[in-house]
Amino acid sequence: MNFNPRTATIILHDILVAACAWMGAYWLRFNLDVPLAFQSAAFSTLLWVVPLQAVIFWRFGLYRGIWRFASLPDLKRIVLAVGLAAVMVPVVLILFRVNTVVPRSVLILDPLLLLIVMGGSRLAYRAWKEHRLASILRPGSKPVLVAGAGSAADFLLRELARNPAGFHVVGLLDDSRGKQGRLVQGVPVLGALDDVVACAQKMGVEDVVLALPSAAHQVRMRIMEICAKGGLKVMSIPSLEDLVAGRVSVSTLRRIELDDLLGRDPVQLDESGLHQLLTGHVVMVTGAGGSIGSELCRQIARFSPAKLVLFEQSELALYAMEQELPQHFPQIPIAPVIGDVKNAVWVNQVMAEHRPAVVFHAAAYKHVPLMENGNAWEAVRNNVLGTQVVAAAAQANGVGKFVMISTDKAVNPTNVMGATKRLAEMACQAMQQAAGTRFVSVRFGNVLGSSGSVIPKFQKQIEAGGPVTVTHPDITRFFMSIPEAAQLVLQAGLMGEGGEIFVLDMGEPVKIAELAQLMIRLSGADEDSIRIEYSGLRPGEKLYEELLADDESTLPTPHPKLRVAKARAGDVGWHGQCLDWLAHPDTYNEEMVKRQLKTWVPEYQPEPKKP
């Protein structure tokens, strides 16, 4: 143990406490009036008792702990040390024939006083450091209610005590009847979660903190709606992932976000399997600067690949990833490559140089209305020809696994984007051979906050004061977070044996109008101040999305969030015909493009062109 001035101070404190406790025991024994004879006996025995207790305290490690973090283990050591001292004091006095009479009551009172003062001083110091006793000195801090009275709330109270961050908790709420009316860290559990508005009015509170990291998202949504109706602001503690990683502390409160309410249970990954797939291997990601591609890069980097090849057409997006990844993963070599996935010569050259073992193909045109009118041929070339070029290069250069990112819009497509992604799935299946590269497609819906998605658009409209434009009152979409989608893509890539189309469990569909209402409430506004306007369905847009076509079925996999679609195979010879078609860059007539798409994707039902 390091001996420093602070340790010396603590030792001196305990020696003084031991002396005072011994003299105090005599003082109490004789009702505050110690006879002269016993005063002499008290002082003479003090020279034996205090050194003995000091040695015992030292041997029990009472000076290894930090008072600011004094807890039950520290109290246990004090009890054991004082108990042994209580036994040894009379033994030593008798053994060394100390010629004085010590009242038996003194031998009982002394350890009691020691326990009270030694334990109390440590706890009082911790309370002082945690500002338990100084709440009145923080009149500027805001009172808050905490929804939840479990371990997360306990951690939050401890952290706020150490680092107030401008808040102090006046009450807790929990649906458990066993907790209601009780105390957590001295803070009362006032009632159930549904009582939040009444309790807030009673306690003069405007802010509520969610400390329910393991609660179902329906519970979070319910509390959010109750608070919104009551005019309360809702905050949340950081995610458990950030807490465990040490990036933030529990007391770093933040405004509740959409992910907190629409998110799902964490993805369980086959970590050992992914290490075998990725660790020590060269991995290439196309579209590496996009929403999904960039998150794939972050998730892949966690598994320490030998090199990460970032293939991206956008200079700005590639530059951003080139700057970001070395900051968080400095040990991972990266190769930023500018390029177009339709450029077969360049794609082949890149793969021949870097020799990737796994390729994740995320590059695509995904914006439905933009691809529908005026850009149909470019959508076909980028989404189908681009996939074909990268897949063929992967096959030619010995890539072990090729994973293509598809979309739920490929099911019974009503738009060019969905039809091109379905055709890309079919191309991957057509290229699958008995040996060599294994081709896997992964199909999922919208991701929260992706570029071009509705959520960033709503956020900008809300910041501008509205109105928020929704295409149709009944339009629904599936949503998942970008990290969850990327993790499931990795898992599907690991599980794929070649030729499969994996379908991600997207949960329940969300009404876009309800999503807009929720985002307005999260901003602190209401629908009276920010209106919702309905603009009508855009070209190629469906009221609802599907994950499986009518003539498809699915098979379960060992992973609960992944299923395999048994999709319709293409007609004989279609792949060669498609390649011939794509090889003619002068083909650009929109109506012809849509007719040709329908030839190979018969489930494609394009909307009739409006006059």
C-alpha positions as CSV (number, residue, x, y, z in Angstrom):
1,M,0.0,0.0,0.0
2,N,1.3,3.5,-0.9
3,F,1.9,5.6,2.1
4,N,1.0,9.2,1.4
5,P,0.0,12.3,3.3
6,R,-3.7,11.4,2.9
7,T,-3.1,8.0,4.4
8,A,-1.2,9.5,7.3
9,T,-4.2,11.8,7.9
10,I,-6.6,8.9,8.0
11,I,-4.4,6.9,10.4
12,L,-4.1,10.0,12.6
13,H,-7.9,10.4,12.5
14,D,-8.5,6.8,13.6
15,I,-5.9,7.1,16.4
16,L,-7.6,10.2,17.7
17,V,-11.0,8.4,17.4
18,A,-9.7,5.4,19.3
19,A,-8.4,7.7,22.1
20,C,-11.7,9.7,22.2
21,A,-13.8,6.5,22.2
22,W,-11.8,5.0,25.1
23,M,-12.1,8.2,27.2
24,G,-15.7,8.6,26.0
25,A,-16.6,5.1,27.3
26,Y,-15.4,6.1,30.8
27,W,-17.3,9.4,30.5
28,L,-20.5,7.6,29.7
29,R,-19.9,4.9,32.3
30,F,-19.8,7.4,35.1
31,N,-22.6,9.7,33.8
32,L,-20.3,12.4,32.5
33,D,-18.5,12.7,35.9
34,V,-15.4,10.4,36.0
35,P,-13.9,10.0,39.5
36,L,-10.2,10.9,39.8
37,A,-9.1,7.3,40.4
38,F,-10.7,6.1,37.2
39,Q,-9.4,9.2,35.3
40,S,-5.9,8.0,36.1
41,A,-6.8,4.4,35.1
42,A,-8.3,5.6,31.8
43,F,-5.1,7.5,30.8
44,S,-2.8,4.7,31.9
45,T,-4.7,2.1,29.9
46,L,-4.9,4.4,26.9
47,L,-1.2,3.9,26.2
48,W,-2.0,0.1,25.8
49,V,-5.3,0.3,24.1
50,V,-4.7,2.8,21.3
51,P,-1.5,1.3,19.8
52,L,-3.1,-2.2,19.9
53,Q,-6.2,-0.9,18.0
54,A,-4.0,1.0,15.5
55,V,-2.1,-2.2,14.7
56,I,-5.3,-4.2,14.2
57,F,-6.8,-1.5,12.0
58,W,-3.7,-1.5,9.9
59,R,-3.7,-5.3,9.5
60,F,-7.3,-5.3,8.5
61,G,-6.6,-3.0,5.6
62,L,-8.7,-0.1,6.7
63,Y,-6.4,2.3,4.9
64,R,-6.6,0.7,1.5
65,G,-10.0,2.1,0.7
66,I,-11.0,5.5,-0.6
67,W,-13.3,7.3,1.7
68,R,-15.2,8.9,-1.2
69,F,-16.3,5.4,-2.3
70,A,-16.8,4.0,1.2
71,S,-19.4,1.2,1.1
72,L,-20.6,-2.0,2.8
73,P,-17.2,-3.9,2.3
74,D,-15.4,-1.0,4.1
75,L,-18.0,-1.2,6.9
76,K,-17.5,-4.9,7.2
77,R,-13.8,-4.5,7.6
78,I,-14.3,-1.9,10.3
79,V,-16.8,-4.3,12.2
80,L,-14.3,-7.1,12.0
81,A,-11.3,-5.0,13.1
82,V,-13.3,-3.4,16.0
83,G,-14.6,-6.8,17.1
84,L,-11.1,-8.3,17.2
85,A,-9.9,-5.2,19.1
86,A,-12.7,-5.6,21.6
87,V,-11.5,-9.2,22.3
88,M,-7.8,-8.4,22.4
89,V,-7.9,-5.3,24.7
90,P,-8.9,-7.2,27.9
91,V,-6.6,-10.1,26.9
92,V,-3.6,-7.7,26.5
93,L,-4.4,-5.9,29.7
94,I,-4.5,-9.2,31.6
95,L,-1.5,-10.7,29.8
96,F,0.7,-7.8,30.5
97,R,-0.6,-7.4,34.1
98,V,-1.6,-3.8,33.7
99,N,-2.3,-2.9,37.3
100,T,-5.6,-1.1,37.0
101,V,-9.3,-1.8,37.0
102,V,-11.2,-1.3,33.8
103,P,-15.0,-1.4,34.2
104,R,-16.7,-4.1,32.1
105,S,-19.1,-1.5,30.7
106,V,-16.1,0.4,29.3
107,L,-15.0,-2.7,27.4
108,I,-18.5,-2.8,25.8
109,L,-19.0,0.9,25.2
110,D,-15.6,1.4,23.6
111,P,-16.2,-0.8,20.5
112,L,-19.7,0.6,20.0
113,L,-18.3,4.2,20.0
114,L,-15.5,3.1,17.6
115,L,-18.0,1.6,15.2
116,I,-20.3,4.7,15.3
117,V,-17.5,7.3,14.8
118,M,-15.2,5.4,12.4
119,G,-18.1,4.2,10.2
120,G,-20.0,7.4,10.5
121,S,-17.1,9.6,9.6
122,R,-16.4,7.7,6.4
123,L,-20.0,7.7,5.3
124,A,-20.3,11.4,6.2
125,Y,-17.3,12.2,4.0
126,R,-18.8,10.3,1.1
127,A,-22.1,12.0,1.6
128,W,-20.4,15.4,1.6
129,K,-18.4,14.6,-1.5
130,E,-21.5,13.4,-3.3
131,H,-23.3,16.6,-2.3
132,R,-25.9,14.7,-0.3
133,L,-25.7,17.3,2.4
134,A,-25.2,20.2,0.1
135,S,-28.4,20.1,-1.9
136,I,-29.5,23.3,-0.3
137,L,-26.3,24.9,-1.7
138,R,-27.5,24.2,-5.2
139,P,-30.6,26.4,-5.5
140,G,-30.0,26.8,-9.3
141,S,-30.3,23.0,-10.0
142,K,-33.5,21.8,-11.7
143,P,-35.8,19.3,-9.9
144,V,-36.5,16.2,-12.0
145,L,-38.5,13.0,-11.7
146,V,-37.0,9.7,-12.7
147,A,-39.1,7.1,-14.4
148,G,-37.8,3.8,-13.1
149,A,-36.6,2.7,-9.7
150,G,-34.2,-0.1,-10.6
151,S,-30.5,-0.4,-10.9
152,A,-30.3,2.2,-13.7
153,A,-32.1,4.7,-11.4
154,D,-29.7,3.8,-8.6
155,F,-26.7,4.4,-10.8
156,L,-28.2,7.7,-12.0
157,L,-28.7,8.9,-8.4
158,R,-25.2,8.1,-7.4
159,E,-23.8,9.8,-10.5
160,L,-25.9,12.9,-10.1
161,A,-24.8,13.1,-6.4
162,R,-21.2,13.1,-7.5
163,N,-21.7,15.3,-10.6
164,P,-25.0,17.2,-10.2
165,A,-25.0,18.5,-13.9
166,G,-27.6,21.1,-12.9
167,F,-30.3,18.5,-11.8
168,H,-31.5,17.0,-8.5
169,V,-33.9,14.1,-8.3
170,V,-37.0,14.8,-6.1
171,G,-38.8,11.5,-6.8
172,L,-38.9,8.2,-8.6
173,L,-41.8,6.4,-10.4
174,D,-42.1,2.7,-10.9
175,D,-45.0,0.3,-11.8
176,S,-43.7,-2.2,-9.2
177,R,-46.0,-2.0,-6.2
178,G,-43.3,-3.4,-4.0
179,K,-41.1,-0.3,-4.7
180,Q,-43.8,2.3,-4.3
181,G,-43.5,4.2,-1.0
182,R,-40.0,3.1,-0.4
183,L,-36.6,4.9,-0.8
184,V,-33.8,4.5,-3.3
185,Q,-30.6,6.4,-2.2
186,G,-32.9,8.4,0.1
187,V,-35.2,9.5,-2.8
188,P,-38.9,8.3,-2.4
189,V,-40.7,6.2,-5.0
190,L,-43.8,8.4,-5.4
191,G,-46.1,6.2,-7.5
192,A,-46.6,4.4,-10.8
193,L,-45.4,5.5,-14.2
194,D,-48.9,6.7,-15.2
195,D,-48.8,9.1,-12.2
196,V,-46.0,11.1,-13.8
197,V,-48.1,14.2,-14.6
198,A,-49.7,14.4,-11.2
199,C,-46.4,13.9,-9.4
200,A,-44.7,16.5,-11.5
201,Q,-47.4,19.1,-10.7
202,K,-47.1,18.2,-7.0
203,M,-43.3,18.5,-7.0
204,G,-43.1,21.5,-9.3
205,V,-41.2,19.5,-11.9
206,E,-40.9,20.1,-15.7
207,D,-38.4,17.4,-16.7
208,V,-38.7,13.6,-16.5
209,V,-35.7,11.3,-16.9
210,L,-36.2,7.8,-18.4
211,A,-34.1,5.3,-16.5
212,L,-35.6,2.2,-18.1
213,P,-32.9,0.7,-20.3
214,S,-34.4,-2.8,-20.4
215,A,-38.0,-1.7,-20.6
216,A,-40.1,-2.6,-23.7
217,H,-40.3,0.3,-26.2
218,Q,-44.0,0.3,-25.8
219,V,-43.5,1.4,-22.2
220,R,-41.2,4.2,-23.3
221,M,-43.7,5.3,-25.9
222,R,-46.5,5.3,-23.3
223,I,-44.5,7.5,-20.9
224,M,-43.5,9.8,-23.7
225,E,-47.1,10.3,-24.8
226,I,-48.3,10.9,-21.2
227,C,-45.5,13.4,-20.6
228,A,-46.2,15.1,-24.0
229,K,-49.9,15.6,-23.0
230,G,-48.8,17.0,-19.6
231,G,-46.3,19.4,-21.1
232,L,-43.3,17.7,-19.6
233,K,-39.9,17.4,-21.2
234,V,-38.4,13.9,-21.4
235,M,-34.8,13.1,-21.1
236,S,-33.0,9.7,-21.1
237,I,-29.8,8.3,-19.7
238,P,-27.2,7.2,-22.3
239,S,-27.4,3.8,-23.9
240,L,-26.0,0.8,-22.0
241,E,-23.5,0.3,-24.9
242,D,-22.0,3.8,-24.3
243,L,-22.0,3.3,-20.6
244,V,-20.2,0.0,-20.8
245,A,-17.7,1.4,-23.3
246,G,-17.0,4.3,-20.9
247,R,-17.8,7.0,-23.5
248,V,-20.2,8.7,-21.2
249,S,-21.4,8.6,-17.6
250,V,-24.9,7.9,-16.4
251,S,-25.3,11.6,-15.5
252,T,-24.9,12.7,-19.1
253,L,-28.6,13.2,-19.6
254,R,-29.9,13.9,-23.2
255,R,-33.1,14.6,-24.8
256,I,-35.0,11.5,-25.7
257,E,-34.6,10.5,-29.4
258,L,-36.5,8.6,-31.9
259,D,-34.3,5.6,-31.6
260,D,-35.2,5.3,-28.0
261,L,-38.9,4.9,-28.9
262,L,-38.8,3.0,-32.2
263,G,-35.7,0.9,-31.4
264,R,-35.7,-2.8,-30.7
265,D,-34.0,-5.4,-28.7
266,P,-30.2,-5.5,-29.1
267,V,-28.9,-7.8,-31.9
268,Q,-27.2,-11.0,-30.7
269,L,-24.2,-11.6,-32.9
270,D,-22.2,-14.7,-33.4
271,E,-19.0,-13.0,-32.4
272,S,-16.7,-16.0,-32.8
273,G,-18.1,-16.7,-36.2
274,L,-17.7,-13.1,-37.3
275,H,-14.1,-13.1,-36.1
276,Q,-13.5,-16.1,-38.3
277,L,-15.1,-14.3,-41.3
278,L,-13.5,-10.9,-40.8
279,T,-10.6,-10.9,-38.4
280,G,-7.3,-10.9,-40.2
281,H,-8.9,-10.7,-43.6
282,V,-9.2,-7.9,-46.2
283,V,-12.7,-6.7,-46.4
284,M,-14.1,-4.4,-49.1
285,V,-17.3,-2.2,-48.8
286,T,-18.8,-0.5,-51.9
287,G,-20.8,2.6,-51.2
288,A,-18.6,2.9,-48.1
289,G,-19.6,6.5,-47.5
290,G,-23.4,6.0,-47.5
291,S,-25.6,5.4,-44.5
292,I,-25.5,1.6,-44.5
293,G,-22.0,1.4,-46.0
294,S,-20.4,3.7,-43.4
295,E,-22.0,1.8,-40.5
296,L,-20.9,-1.5,-42.0
297,C,-17.3,-0.1,-42.0
298,R,-17.6,0.8,-38.3
299,Q,-19.0,-2.6,-37.4
300,I,-16.5,-4.5,-39.5
301,A,-13.6,-2.5,-37.9
302,R,-14.6,-3.8,-34.5
303,F,-13.4,-7.3,-35.7
304,S,-9.9,-6.1,-36.7
305,P,-9.7,-6.9,-40.4
306,A,-6.3,-7.0,-42.0
307,K,-7.4,-4.1,-44.2
308,L,-10.6,-2.3,-45.0
309,V,-11.1,-1.2,-48.6
310,L,-13.5,1.7,-48.9
311,F,-14.9,2.0,-52.4
312,E,-17.1,5.1,-52.9
313,Q,-18.1,7.4,-55.8
314,S,-18.6,10.5,-53.6
315,E,-15.4,12.2,-52.9
316,L,-16.8,14.1,-49.9
317,A,-18.3,10.9,-48.3
318,L,-15.1,9.0,-48.8
319,Y,-13.0,11.8,-47.3
320,A,-15.3,11.8,-44.2
321,M,-14.8,8.1,-43.7
322,E,-11.1,8.4,-44.3
323,Q,-11.0,11.0,-41.4
324,E,-13.3,9.1,-39.1
325,L,-12.1,5.6,-39.0
326,P,-8.4,6.2,-38.0
327,Q,-9.7,8.2,-35.0
328,H,-11.7,5.3,-33.6
329,F,-9.7,2.3,-35.1
330,P,-6.1,3.6,-35.6
331,Q,-4.8,0.0,-35.8
332,I,-6.9,-0.9,-38.9
333,P,-5.3,-0.2,-42.3
334,I,-7.7,1.5,-44.7
335,A,-7.6,1.9,-48.4
336,P,-9.9,4.7,-49.6
337,V,-10.7,4.2,-53.3
338,I,-12.7,6.6,-55.5
339,G,-14.6,4.7,-58.1
340,D,-17.8,3.9,-60.0
341,V,-19.2,0.3,-59.5
342,K,-20.1,0.3,-63.2
343,N,-16.4,0.7,-64.2
344,A,-15.5,-3.0,-64.7
345,V,-11.8,-2.3,-65.5
346,W,-11.2,-0.2,-62.3
347,V,-13.3,-2.5,-60.0
348,N,-11.2,-5.5,-61.2
349,Q,-8.0,-3.6,-60.8
350,V,-8.9,-2.7,-57.2
351,M,-9.8,-6.2,-56.2
352,A,-6.7,-7.6,-57.9
353,E,-4.5,-5.2,-55.9
354,H,-6.2,-5.7,-52.5
355,R,-7.5,-9.3,-52.8
356,P,-10.5,-9.0,-50.5
357,A,-11.9,-12.1,-48.8
358,V,-15.3,-10.6,-48.2
359,V,-17.1,-7.9,-50.2
360,F,-20.2,-6.0,-48.9
361,H,-22.0,-4.3,-51.8
362,A,-24.0,-1.4,-50.5
363,A,-23.6,1.0,-53.4
364,A,-27.0,1.8,-55.0
365,Y,-29.4,4.4,-56.1
366,K,-32.2,4.2,-53.5
367,H,-34.4,7.3,-53.8
368,V,-37.7,6.1,-55.2
369,P,-39.1,9.3,-56.8
370,L,-35.8,10.4,-58.3
371,M,-35.3,7.0,-60.0
372,E,-38.9,6.8,-61.1
373,N,-39.1,9.7,-63.5
374,G,-36.3,10.6,-65.9
375,N,-33.6,8.4,-64.3
376,A,-34.9,4.9,-64.8
377,W,-32.0,3.8,-67.1
378,E,-29.4,5.1,-64.7
379,A,-31.1,3.3,-61.8
380,V,-30.9,0.1,-63.9
381,R,-27.3,0.5,-64.8
382,N,-26.2,1.5,-61.3
383,N,-28.2,-1.0,-59.3
384,V,-28.1,-4.0,-61.7
385,L,-25.0,-3.5,-63.9
386,G,-23.1,-2.2,-60.9
387,T,-24.0,-5.3,-58.9
388,Q,-23.1,-7.5,-61.8
389,V,-19.7,-5.8,-62.3
390,V,-18.7,-6.0,-58.6
391,A,-20.0,-9.6,-58.4
392,A,-18.1,-10.7,-61.5
393,A,-14.9,-9.1,-60.2
394,A,-15.4,-10.8,-56.9
395,Q,-15.7,-14.1,-58.6
396,A,-12.7,-13.5,-60.9
397,N,-10.5,-12.5,-58.0
398,G,-11.3,-15.4,-55.6
399,V,-13.5,-13.5,-53.1
400,G,-14.9,-15.9,-50.6
401,K,-18.2,-14.2,-49.9
402,F,-20.2,-11.4,-51.6
403,V,-23.0,-9.8,-49.6
404,M,-25.4,-7.5,-51.5
405,I,-27.7,-5.0,-49.6
406,S,-31.2,-5.3,-51.0
407,T,-34.5,-3.7,-50.0
408,D,-38.1,-4.5,-49.0
409,K,-39.1,-2.5,-52.1
410,A,-37.9,-5.4,-54.2
411,V,-41.0,-7.3,-53.1
412,N,-43.9,-6.9,-55.6
413,P,-42.2,-3.7,-56.8
414,T,-44.2,-0.8,-58.0
415,N,-41.2,1.4,-58.8
416,V,-38.0,1.3,-60.8
417,M,-35.8,1.3,-57.7
418,G,-37.5,-1.8,-56.3
419,A,-37.5,-3.6,-59.6
420,T,-33.8,-3.0,-60.1
421,K,-32.9,-4.3,-56.7
422,R,-35.0,-7.4,-57.4
423,L,-33.1,-7.9,-60.6
424,A,-29.8,-7.5,-58.7
425,E,-30.9,-10.2,-56.3
426,M,-31.7,-12.5,-59.3
427,A,-28.3,-11.7,-60.8
428,C,-26.5,-12.7,-57.6
429,Q,-28.5,-16.0,-57.6
430,A,-27.7,-16.6,-61.2
431,M,-24.0,-16.3,-60.6
432,Q,-23.9,-18.7,-57.8
433,Q,-21.9,-21.9,-58.6
434,A,-21.2,-25.1,-56.8
435,A,-17.7,-23.8,-55.8
436,G,-16.1,-20.4,-55.5
437,T,-17.6,-17.1,-54.4
438,R,-20.8,-17.4,-52.3
439,F,-23.4,-14.8,-53.2
440,V,-25.8,-13.6,-50.5
441,S,-28.5,-10.9,-50.6
442,V,-30.0,-9.2,-47.5
443,R,-33.4,-7.6,-47.7
444,F,-34.7,-5.0,-45.2
445,G,-36.7,-1.9,-44.9
446,N,-36.0,1.7,-43.9
447,V,-33.4,2.7,-41.4
448,L,-33.7,5.5,-39.0
449,G,-31.9,8.6,-40.1
450,S,-30.4,7.3,-43.3
451,S,-29.6,9.8,-46.0
452,G,-32.7,10.5,-48.2
453,S,-35.1,9.0,-45.6
454,V,-38.2,10.7,-44.3
455,I,-36.8,11.4,-40.8
456,P,-34.1,13.9,-41.6
457,K,-36.7,15.6,-43.8
458,F,-39.2,15.8,-41.0
459,Q,-36.4,17.2,-38.6
460,K,-35.6,20.0,-41.0
461,Q,-39.3,20.8,-41.4
462,I,-39.9,20.9,-37.7
463,E,-36.8,23.1,-37.1
464,A,-38.3,25.5,-39.7
465,G,-41.6,25.7,-37.9
466,G,-43.5,23.4,-40.2
467,P,-45.6,22.3,-41.9
468,V,-44.5,18.6,-41.9
469,T,-45.5,17.0,-45.2
470,V,-46.7,13.4,-45.2
471,T,-47.7,11.8,-48.5
472,H,-50.8,9.9,-47.2
473,P,-52.6,9.5,-43.8
474,D,-52.4,5.7,-44.0
475,I,-48.9,5.2,-45.4
476,T,-46.8,2.8,-43.3
477,R,-43.1,1.7,-43.3
478,F,-40.8,-0.7,-41.5
479,F,-38.0,0.9,-39.5
480,M,-34.8,-0.2,-37.8
481,S,-31.7,1.6,-36.6
482,I,-28.7,1.8,-38.9
483,P,-26.4,-0.1,-36.4
484,E,-29.0,-2.9,-36.1
485,A,-29.3,-3.2,-39.9
486,A,-25.5,-3.3,-40.3
487,Q,-25.1,-5.9,-37.6
488,L,-27.8,-8.1,-39.1
489,V,-26.1,-7.8,-42.5
490,L,-22.9,-9.1,-41.0
491,Q,-24.7,-11.9,-39.4
492,A,-26.5,-12.8,-42.6
493,G,-23.2,-12.7,-44.5
494,L,-21.7,-15.1,-42.0
495,M,-24.6,-17.5,-42.2
496,G,-25.1,-17.5,-46.0
497,E,-23.9,-20.5,-47.9
498,G,-24.6,-19.1,-51.3
499,G,-27.7,-18.1,-53.3
500,E,-29.9,-17.1,-50.3
501,I,-31.9,-14.0,-49.9
502,F,-32.1,-13.2,-46.2
503,V,-35.0,-11.2,-44.8
504,L,-34.5,-9.2,-41.7
505,D,-37.2,-9.1,-39.0
506,M,-38.4,-5.5,-39.2
507,G,-40.9,-5.8,-36.4
508,E,-44.2,-3.9,-36.7
509,P,-44.8,-1.4,-39.5
510,V,-45.0,2.3,-38.4
511,K,-47.6,4.8,-39.7
512,I,-45.6,7.7,-41.1
513,A,-48.3,10.2,-39.9
514,E,-47.9,8.9,-36.3
515,L,-44.1,9.1,-36.7
516,A,-44.5,12.8,-37.7
517,Q,-46.7,13.4,-34.7
518,L,-44.2,11.7,-32.4
519,M,-41.3,13.8,-33.8
520,I,-43.2,17.0,-33.3
521,R,-43.9,16.1,-29.6
522,L,-40.2,15.1,-29.2
523,S,-39.3,18.6,-30.4
524,G,-41.3,20.1,-27.5
525,A,-44.0,21.4,-29.9
526,D,-47.5,20.2,-30.6
527,E,-49.7,19.8,-33.7
528,D,-51.3,23.2,-33.1
529,S,-48.0,25.0,-33.6
530,I,-46.6,22.7,-36.3
531,R,-49.1,21.3,-38.7
532,I,-49.1,18.1,-40.7
533,E,-50.0,18.4,-44.4
534,Y,-50.8,15.5,-46.7
535,S,-49.2,15.9,-50.2
536,G,-50.3,12.7,-51.9
537,L,-48.3,9.6,-52.9
538,R,-45.2,10.3,-55.0
539,P,-44.4,8.5,-58.2
540,G,-43.7,4.8,-57.6
541,E,-44.6,5.0,-53.9
542,K,-46.7,2.3,-52.2
543,L,-49.0,2.7,-49.2
544,Y,-47.2,-0.1,-47.4
545,E,-44.1,-2.2,-47.9
546,E,-43.8,-6.0,-47.9
547,L,-40.8,-8.1,-47.0
548,L,-41.9,-11.2,-49.0
549,A,-43.6,-11.5,-52.4
550,D,-46.9,-13.4,-52.8
551,D,-45.2,-16.5,-54.3
552,E,-42.4,-16.6,-51.8
553,S,-42.1,-18.4,-48.5
554,T,-39.5,-18.2,-45.8
555,L,-37.4,-20.7,-43.8
556,P,-36.3,-20.0,-40.3
557,T,-32.6,-19.7,-39.4
558,P,-30.8,-20.2,-36.1
559,H,-30.9,-16.4,-35.7
560,P,-34.3,-15.1,-34.5
561,K,-34.1,-11.9,-36.6
562,L,-33.2,-13.6,-39.8
563,R,-35.2,-15.7,-42.2
564,V,-34.4,-17.0,-45.7
565,A,-36.7,-16.2,-48.6
566,K,-37.4,-18.9,-51.1
567,A,-37.7,-16.5,-54.1
568,R,-38.8,-17.2,-57.7
569,A,-35.8,-18.1,-59.9
570,G,-35.4,-16.2,-63.2
571,D,-36.4,-17.8,-66.6
572,V,-33.8,-19.7,-68.5
573,G,-31.4,-17.5,-70.4
574,W,-32.6,-14.3,-68.8
575,H,-29.2,-13.4,-67.3
576,G,-27.3,-13.4,-70.6
577,Q,-30.1,-11.3,-72.2
578,C,-29.9,-8.9,-69.3
579,L,-26.2,-8.5,-69.7
580,D,-26.5,-7.8,-73.4
581,W,-29.1,-5.2,-72.7
582,L,-27.0,-3.5,-70.0
583,A,-24.0,-3.4,-72.4
584,H,-25.7,-0.8,-74.6
585,P,-25.3,2.6,-73.0
586,D,-27.5,4.3,-75.6
587,T,-30.7,2.6,-74.2
588,Y,-32.4,5.3,-72.2
589,N,-36.1,5.5,-73.1
590,E,-38.0,5.4,-69.8
591,E,-41.1,3.5,-71.0
592,M,-38.9,0.9,-72.8
593,V,-36.8,0.5,-69.7
594,K,-39.9,-0.2,-67.5
595,R,-41.3,-2.6,-70.1
596,Q,-38.0,-4.5,-70.2
597,L,-37.8,-4.7,-66.4
598,K,-41.3,-6.2,-66.3
599,T,-40.2,-8.9,-68.8
600,W,-37.6,-10.2,-66.2
601,V,-39.5,-9.2,-63.0
602,P,-43.1,-10.1,-63.8
603,E,-44.2,-9.2,-60.3
604,Y,-43.2,-5.6,-61.1
605,Q,-46.4,-3.5,-61.5
606,P,-45.4,0.0,-62.7
607,E,-47.9,2.8,-62.2
608,P,-49.4,4.1,-65.4
609,K,-47.9,7.3,-66.5
610,K,-50.0,10.3,-65.5
611,P,-51.1,12.6,-68.3
